[in-house]
Amino acid sequence: MNAKPASSQHPDGNLFAALPKDLFQENIQEILSRDGVRIERIVSKGHTSPASGWYDQSSHEWVIVLKGSGNVQFEDGRETTLAAEDYLFIAAHVRHRETRTDPTNPTIWLAIFWPV
C-alpha cells in the first residue's frame, strides 16, 4: 500500500489522551493538515469566544462534540446547543462564536476545515 505520509506531527493517537491539565485558555491541537484539509482537537473548560469578535473563516467547518457540551451562536441570532455526539456544519464566512462550554468538565471538540 502506498499511503501518502501525514503532514502533521500527530498522524496516530487518541483524542482523549494527553488532555491538558491547566486550561487557562482553550487548547487547540492540529491533528492533521493535508491538501487544504485541517483537523483539530479543541479542549475547552468554561471557555467562550472573545467578546470582541466573531469567527469569520475562509474555510468550511464541520465540528462534533466528543465529550462535554457547548453553545455556538450565529450572527443572525440563532444559537445551537451541542452535547456529546452532536455535530454542526458551519459554511465559510458564516460568522459565529462559542458562547458556553461546560465549566466543570472538559469539552472535547473535533473540528474539520476544508476550502470552499
C-alpha positions as CSV (number, residue, x, y, z in Angstrom):
1,M,0.0,0.0,0.0
2,N,1.4,3.4,-1.0
3,A,-0.1,5.6,1.6
4,K,0.9,9.3,1.5
5,P,2.5,10.2,4.8
6,A,0.6,12.6,7.0
7,S,2.0,16.1,7.1
8,S,1.1,16.5,10.8
9,Q,3.2,15.7,13.8
10,H,0.3,13.6,15.2
11,P,-0.7,11.1,12.5
12,D,-1.7,8.5,15.1
13,G,-3.0,8.8,18.6
14,N,-6.0,9.0,20.9
15,L,-8.3,12.1,21.0
16,F,-8.9,11.6,24.8
17,A,-5.2,11.1,25.7
18,A,-2.8,13.8,26.9
19,L,-5.5,16.3,27.8
20,P,-4.0,19.5,29.1
21,K,-4.2,19.8,32.9
22,D,-4.3,23.6,33.1
23,L,-6.9,25.1,30.8
24,F,-6.3,28.8,31.3
25,Q,-7.2,29.1,27.7
26,E,-8.8,26.9,25.1
27,N,-6.3,24.2,23.9
28,I,-6.2,23.7,20.1
29,Q,-4.1,20.9,18.7
30,E,-3.7,20.3,15.0
31,I,-4.1,16.6,14.3
32,L,-3.7,16.6,10.6
33,S,-3.2,19.0,7.8
34,R,-3.1,17.9,4.2
35,D,-4.3,19.1,0.8
36,G,-6.2,22.0,2.2
37,V,-8.0,19.9,4.9
38,R,-7.2,20.6,8.6
39,I,-8.3,18.5,11.6
40,E,-8.1,19.9,15.1
41,R,-8.8,18.7,18.6
42,I,-10.1,21.6,20.7
43,V,-10.3,21.2,24.5
44,S,-12.5,23.8,26.4
45,K,-13.5,24.2,30.0
46,G,-15.8,27.1,30.6
47,H,-14.3,29.0,27.7
48,T,-16.1,31.2,25.2
49,S,-15.1,33.2,22.2
50,P,-13.6,36.6,22.8
51,A,-16.5,39.1,23.5
52,S,-15.0,41.5,21.0
53,G,-15.5,39.4,17.9
54,W,-16.9,36.7,15.7
55,Y,-15.1,33.9,13.9
56,D,-15.3,34.6,10.1
57,Q,-13.4,31.7,8.5
58,S,-12.5,31.4,4.8
59,S,-13.0,27.6,5.1
60,H,-16.0,25.4,5.7
61,E,-16.1,23.8,9.2
62,W,-17.7,20.6,10.5
63,V,-17.4,20.1,14.2
64,I,-18.5,17.4,16.6
65,V,-18.5,17.4,20.4
66,L,-16.9,14.1,21.5
67,K,-17.3,14.8,25.3
68,G,-18.9,17.7,27.2
69,S,-21.2,20.4,25.8
70,G,-21.1,23.9,24.4
71,N,-23.2,26.5,22.6
72,V,-22.5,28.1,19.2
73,Q,-24.2,31.4,18.4
74,F,-24.5,32.8,14.9
75,E,-24.5,36.4,14.0
76,D,-28.2,36.1,12.8
77,G,-29.2,35.3,16.4
78,R,-29.5,31.6,16.1
79,E,-27.9,29.6,18.9
80,T,-27.2,25.8,18.9
81,T,-26.5,23.7,22.0
82,L,-24.2,20.7,21.3
83,A,-23.8,17.8,23.6
84,A,-21.6,14.7,23.2
85,E,-22.0,13.2,19.7
86,D,-23.8,16.3,18.3
87,Y,-22.3,17.8,15.2
88,L,-22.6,21.0,13.2
89,F,-21.7,22.3,9.8
90,I,-20.6,25.9,9.5
91,A,-20.2,27.3,6.0
92,A,-17.3,29.6,5.2
93,H,-17.8,33.2,6.2
94,V,-20.8,32.4,8.4
95,R,-20.0,34.5,11.5
96,H,-20.2,32.6,14.7
97,R,-18.9,32.3,18.2
98,E,-18.7,30.0,21.2
99,T,-21.0,31.3,23.9
100,R,-20.7,28.5,26.5
101,T,-18.7,25.4,27.3
102,D,-19.1,23.1,30.3
103,P,-17.3,24.9,33.2
104,T,-16.7,21.8,35.3
105,N,-15.6,19.2,32.8
106,P,-13.5,19.4,29.6
107,T,-15.4,19.7,26.4
108,I,-13.6,17.9,23.6
109,W,-14.4,19.1,20.1
110,L,-13.1,17.6,16.8
111,A,-13.2,20.2,14.0
112,I,-12.6,19.6,10.3
113,F,-11.9,22.5,8.0
114,W,-11.7,22.4,4.2
115,P,-11.5,25.1,1.4
116,V,-14.5,26.5,-0.4
